[in-house]
Amino acid sequence: MPKTEPTPRATVDLVMAFDFGLKWVGVATGQTLTASATPLITLPAKKGKVDAQILQQLVAEWRPQILLVGLPLNMDESESTMCDRARAFAAKLANITNLRVEMVDERLSSRAAIERHGKVRTGKPNDPSHAEAACVIAETWLHSIT
């Protein structure tokens, strides 16, 4: 189960954020110095499942101190049908990486990502909006700790 206690800023330099989806999972890295994030990659998913080895390789390469997963709440703050799946993905991340995983409210992250690029989601692997949505998730968390 993902850990939910807040992480002190002093112990975090780099975060890795995930925009969970059933077909694609966007990944971004963020750092606390400037509270900004950079899109990294969009990973293919099959019904929300991503290859654990790829996830482990990303974490080993970037060495974040914390992982963030977007929580797709409804606009009224109620749970969407995807919340349980996103939490299961977060639990998998915690299990395979032994890192702290926090859920981050991701309402409107996809819209913000599309606005950054001025393009709608295409559903194709090279669609930058998934990784850009992960940036929004990372920056939401980074701004919440400043």
C-alpha positions in Angstrom: 0.0 0.0 0.0 1.4 3.4 -0.9 2.6 5.5 2.0 0.6 8.6 2.6 2.4 10.7 5.2 3.9 13.8 3.8 7.6 13.7 2.9 9.7 16.5 4.3 11.1 18.7 1.5 14.6 18.5 3.0 14.8 14.8 2.1 13.7 15.1 -1.5 15.7 16.4 -4.4 14.2 14.5 -7.3 10.7 13.1 -7.9 9.3 10.9 -10.6 5.6 11.3 -11.5 3.3 9.1 -13.3 0.1 9.9 -15.2 -1.6 6.5 -15.0 -3.8 5.3 -17.8 -5.1 2.0 -19.2 -3.2 2.4 -22.5 -0.5 4.8 -21.7 1.4 6.0 -18.6 3.2 9.3 -18.8 6.4 9.8 -16.8 8.1 12.9 -15.8 10.9 13.9 -13.4 10.7 17.0 -11.2 13.2 18.6 -8.8 12.6 20.6 -5.7 15.2 23.4 -6.4 13.0 25.1 -9.0 9.7 23.2 -8.3 9.6 22.3 -12.0 9.3 19.1 -14.0 10.4 17.7 -17.3 8.5 15.2 -19.5 10.5 11.9 -19.7 8.6 9.2 -21.6 5.2 7.7 -22.3 5.1 4.0 -21.5 2.7 1.6 -23.1 0.2 -0.1 -20.8 -2.1 -3.0 -21.3 -5.3 -2.5 -19.2 -3.2 -0.3 -16.9 -0.3 -2.8 -16.5 3.2 -1.6 -17.3 6.3 -3.8 -17.6 7.8 -3.9 -14.1 11.3 -4.2 -15.5 10.9 -1.0 -17.4 9.7 0.8 -14.3 12.6 -0.5 -12.3 15.1 0.6 -14.9 13.6 4.1 -15.0 13.9 4.4 -11.2 17.4 2.9 -11.2 18.5 5.4 -13.9 17.0 8.6 -12.4 17.2 7.7 -8.7 14.2 9.7 -7.4 13.6 9.9 -3.7 9.8 9.7 -4.1 7.3 8.5 -6.7 4.1 10.4 -7.4 1.0 8.9 -9.0 -1.9 11.0 -10.2 -5.2 10.3 -8.5 -8.1 10.8 -11.0 -10.7 12.3 -8.6 -14.0 13.6 -10.0 -14.5 17.4 -10.0 -16.6 17.2 -6.9 -13.7 15.4 -5.1 -15.5 12.0 -5.2 -13.6 8.9 -6.3 -13.7 8.1 -10.0 -13.8 4.5 -11.2 -10.1 4.8 -12.1 -9.0 5.7 -8.5 -8.7 2.0 -7.5 -6.6 1.2 -10.6 -4.3 4.2 -10.0 -3.9 3.1 -6.3 -3.1 -0.5 -7.5 -0.5 0.9 -9.9 1.0 3.0 -7.0 1.1 -0.1 -4.8 3.0 -2.0 -7.5 5.5 0.9 -7.8 6.1 0.9 -4.1 6.5 -2.9 -4.1 9.0 -3.1 -7.0 11.0 0.0 -6.1 10.9 0.1 -2.3 10.3 3.8 -2.6 7.7 6.0 -1.0 4.7 6.6 -3.3 2.3 9.5 -2.9 -1.0 10.0 -4.6 -1.5 13.5 -6.1 -4.8 15.0 -7.2 -4.6 15.1 -10.9 -7.9 16.8 -11.8 -7.4 18.8 -15.0 -3.8 17.6 -15.5 -4.6 16.3 -18.9 -6.3 19.6 -19.9 -3.3 21.5 -18.6 -0.9 19.3 -20.5 -2.9 19.8 -23.7 -2.9 23.6 -23.2 0.9 23.5 -22.8 1.3 21.9 -26.2 -1.9 23.3 -27.9 -2.7 19.8 -29.2 -5.4 17.3 -28.3 -4.4 13.7 -27.3 -3.9 11.5 -30.3 -3.7 8.1 -28.5 -0.4 7.4 -30.3 2.8 6.4 -28.5 4.6 9.6 -29.4 1.8 11.8 -28.0 3.6 14.2 -25.6 0.5 15.0 -23.5 0.8 11.9 -21.3 4.3 12.8 -20.1 3.3 16.4 -19.9 0.4 15.5 -17.7 2.9 13.7 -15.4 4.8 17.1 -15.3 1.6 18.8 -14.1 1.3 16.1 -11.4 4.9 16.5 -10.3 4.6 20.3 -10.2 1.3 20.1 -8.2 3.2 18.1 -5.5 6.3 20.3 -5.7 4.3 23.5 -5.2 2.4 21.9 -2.3 5.6 21.4 -0.3 7.0 24.9 -0.8 
